[in-house]
């Protein structure tokens, strides 16, 4: 198992052009990689990495992201927040979970500590992907995300 170095708070990040900047004042609830075709399309890559955080620990400190509302693949109404200048997606929120912001993990300034606790929607994963580490893998989205959040939180207790 690789050594886990807890990141310094606040976590900082932003869009590619840095017109939108944010801070996260508490440890994320978890980090996971999603391999669904929607995340592949959004990221232009093989998967997307999400980092849900408590809403009260997240704040935009520069810029004004633009919203885009839609019903996602799960059937839930969501708002995705982008930079109006470069179009970079920064975070999202679901109507059903107003207490959580889903930060795009790759928008952090320091991503060296990121380690997903799970890989979801593996049935859509690219056939050439070979996963390393001890993250759990799920064919679809698991129903109980809080169990994964508990596991991820325990990874950082030392």
PyMOL commands that set and color helices and strands:
alter all, ss='L'
color gray80, all
select helices_A, chain A and resi 37-43+55-57+105-107+122-124+145-155
alter helices_A, ss='H'
color red, helices_A
select strands_A, chain A and resi 11-14+21-24+32-34+48-54+58-62+66-71+77-82+89-94+97-104+118-120+136-137
alter strands_A, ss='S'
color yellow, strands_A
deselect
rebuild
show_as cartoon
